[in-house]
Amino acid sequence: MKSTDSATPPQAEPRKKRTRLTPEVRRQQILDAALAEFNALGFTAASISKIASRAGISKANVYVHFASKDDMFETLLDQLMTRSRTNWSQLQDVASVDELVERLIDFAYGGLTDDTIAITRLLITEGHRMPHLLEKWMIGQAKADRQALIEGYVEKGMVKPSPLTEHFSFVMAPVVYATVAQMVLGRDKAAGEVEAIKETHRKLLTLLLTPTER
């Protein structure tokens, strides 16, 4: 009796289950796509369809999370401002001028990430669309809180009073310059200039904020 071939035919691999993203992760995915489209095409030319395509989802799915491009834009700016508030909170309860300066330099220049620069570019070109957010950030309670913080250190004698402490938001001017340098030159070409700005900023802050008698 002839033997028969008993080899078992190969079985097809089981289909992988699609990973269901949480609403928070999906929203951020859409925001990342929107930011890329806004910077590539400009706010007006960017469309919900293009944002959806970049995010790899349907246009209808985008509308589940955001009502419009303006809604996305406002959320992006709010994220930037929330990040800024978190950074400034790191200056609370410092014990010396040196610690104050180092914390400020660390968060200011460490925060110059690709997405921060992209949102800042969007803020410069399209910020007029959200004047209430800009007012809240630049002249609202956040600014008052920053000013109160430095004035408290002046009162304790830890920080020297100067024109800088009278308008402490000015302390971020070199960081703005560093941000613009990266926008214009690109991160790699601007790296040396940004590092020089950072070190000069550190020295100036130490010079301007350190009391005469330590």
N, C-alpha and C positions, 0 to 999 in steps of 0.2 A: 504494500500500500504506500502510495507516494505521500511524502510529508507535505503539509500545506504551510504556507508562509503565515506565521502567527504574529508578525510584527504589528504593533499598534500604531495606527496612523497618528502623526503629530497633532496635538490639540492646539487650537487657536489660543493665544494669550488672552486672559481676561481683560476686558475693557477697563481702563482706569476711570475711577469715579472723578467727576469734575469737582474741584474744590470750590465750595461755596464761601465766598468772601463775606466777612462781617460788613455791616453798613459803614462802619468807620473806615475800614480799609478801602472799601469801594469808593467812598467819598474822596479819600486822599488820592486814590488812583486817578480819579477824574480831575481833581485840582492840579495834580502834576501834569496831566495832559493839557489842561487849560493854560497853565503857565507857559508851557512849551509853545503852544499855538499863539498865545498873546505876544510872546517875544519874537516869534518867527515871522508872524504876519501883521502884527498890530491888533489892537483890540477890535477895531471895526471889521477888519477882514476875516478875523477868526470866526468860525461858525460852530454851532452846536454839533453839526454833522462831522466836522473835522476833528473836534475834540473827542467825540464818541469813537471815531475811527482810530485815533491815536491811543485811546484808552482800551481799545479792543472790545467795546460793548456797543449796544444799540443806542440810537438816539433817544428812544423811549426810556431806556434805563437811566440815561443822564438826567432826564426830567423827574425821575423818581427822587433824586437827591438834590437837584438844584433847579430853581424856577427859571433862571436865565443866566446869561453871561455876567450881567451885573452882580447877580447873587454870588457867582464864583469869584469875581474880582473882589467883592467886599470880604468874602471869607479869606482870601489870600492875604489881603491887607491886615485883617484882624489877626491872622496867624503871626504875621511879622510883628505886630504891636504886642501881642501876648508874649512872644519871644523876648522882645525888648524889656517888657516889665519884669519878666523872670530874671533877665540878666542884671538889671539894676538892683533887684532885691539882694544880689550877692554882695552889695556894698554895705549892707546893714551889719552892725555889730563888729566892725573891724577894730583892731586894737592900735593901729599906728598908720602914719601916712604911707609908709612903705607897703603895708598890706593893702591899703586902699588903692594905691597906684597899680600894684601888681594884679589885683582882682579886676580892676577896670580894663587894663590892657589885655588881660587874658580873655575876657568875654567879648571885648570890642573887636579884636582882631581874629580871635578864634571863631567868631560868629560870621565871618565873611565867607560863607559857603556859597556854592553855585546857586542854590535856590534863593538864598538871601539876596544875592546880587541881582538875580533875575526879577525878584519881586520889587526890589528897589528901583530897577530900570522901569518897571511897569508903573511904579508909584510916581516917578518923575514925569513920564509921558501921559499917563492917564489918571493921575490923582485927582484932577478936577472933577471927575465923575463922582467922587465920594468925599465932598468937602467936610461932611460931619465927622468922618473918621480922621481926617487930617487935623481938624481942629481939636479933636479929642486927644490926639497923640502929641501935637506940637504945642498947644497952649492950654490943654485941659488939666485934669487932675493928675495925670502921670507926670507932667512937667512940675506941677506944684509939689508933688511928693519927692521928686529928685532934688528940688531946690531946698525943701525942708530938711532933707537928709544931710546935705552938705553944710547947711547953716547950723545944724545941731553939732556937727564936728567942730565948726568954728567956735561955737559957744563953749565947748569943752576945752578949747585951746589945743586940740590935736591938729587942726588945720589952720594955716595962716590965712587971714582974710585978704582978699585981692579982687581985682575986677573979674577974675575967673569965677570966684565963689559967689559973686553977686549975680551972675547969670551962668549957672553951672551947665546948662545945656550946650554952651559953647565948647565944652570939653570934648564933644564928639566931632568937631570940625575936621581934625586930621583923619578921622575914620571915614568921613564922607569923601575926602580927597582920595583916600586909598581905594574906596569903592569905585569911584569914577575912573581911577587909573586902570582898574581891572576891567571895567566896562569897555574902555577905549582900546587898551592894549591886549586884553586877554589875560587870563590868570598866570600863564607861564611867563610871558614877557614882562608882566608887571611885578613878578615875585620879588625881584631885587629892590625895586622902588618901594613896594609895600613894606618890606622888612626895614628899610631905612626910615620910612615914616614912623613905623612902630617904635623903633629904638629912640628916635628923636622925641616922639610923643612922651615916652616914658621919662626921659631926662627932663623935659620941660615941666611935666606934672610934678615931679619930685622937687624941682627948683621952685615952682610957683606955690606949692601947697605946704611945703615943710616950714614949720615955724622957725624964726631966727634962732631961738634958744631951744634946743632939744633936750 
